[in-house]
Amino acid sequence: MPHAYSHAKKAHEDNTNEGIRLQKLLAQAGFGSRRKCEEMITEGRVEVDGELVTTLGTRVDPKKQRIRVDGSRVNLNTHHVTLALNKPKKVLSAMEDPKGRYTLADIVGDKYDRIFHMGRLDYDSEGLILMTNDGELSQHVMHPKYEVEKTYIATLEGHLSGNVCHRLVRTGVQLDDGWIKLDKCTILDSGRDQTIVRVVLHSGKNRIVRRIFGSIGFPVRRLVRTQIGPIKLGDLKPGSYRVLSQTEVRSLQKAVGL
């Protein structure tokens, strides 16, 4: 069986103490076929420890070296998982509650080890929450330094004019903990008694959207978060979740400087 032996020998050589071939590692991480990964290397899209690598056959040690593709970290931990969850109203943004209220853990169950939510939504708000067991990703997503954009659809009491919407972007409002501005404010529907707006902002402060509109006399009747960074809620049903694809995780990593 010389043919089978040669393949076994090659597989062993690919994983010696000298490391693993870079193109094989990228293929294992989900970047495509080995041939496609070789093209990525020769196109100058891959860095190892901050240095551009264009030589095929380069061996790396994934435990000791940091590999990036197009500037984003290559996650080689197969146990890491990141979820998008659609939180309904009356669900606590926590993994447990001494009062016995329904929590995120009741939706996700115990399928994933050490998984935790990245940020929160208040009890009466709905929409997208990201969850992960990747500690480094979680720290970056929640750190104010990286200013991840969040998009909400808010249903307001009263008729909000376009001028007020623009003012919230241009000058903002002063709250108890300082001035705050919206990045974007778009009126989606407007009537005499109710206005629906899409707002985008970076702040992760507690109840910030409700506080902004409440401060100018437009209480929020309903609030749904539809996007965090590049990750969209899409058609995910309330009370359900999905595992992010490797492409989505890489886009999120890139957005938070990983």
JOCOR-V929221 format. One record per helix or strand of 2 or more residues. SS is the DSSP state (helix for helix, strand for strand). FROM is the first residue (numbers start at 1). LEN is the number of residues. Records with the same first field share a line. If there is no record, write none. Layout:
SS = FROM-LEN / FROM-LEN
//
This chain:
helix = 2-13 / 22-7 / 34-9 / 104-5 / 135-8 / 144-3 / 162-9 / 208-8 / 246-10
strand = 19-3 / 46-3 / 51-2 / 59-2 / 67-3 / 72-2 / 82-6 / 116-3 / 126-7 / 150-8 / 173-3 / 178-3 / 184-7 / 194-8 / 220-9 / 231-2 / 241-3
//
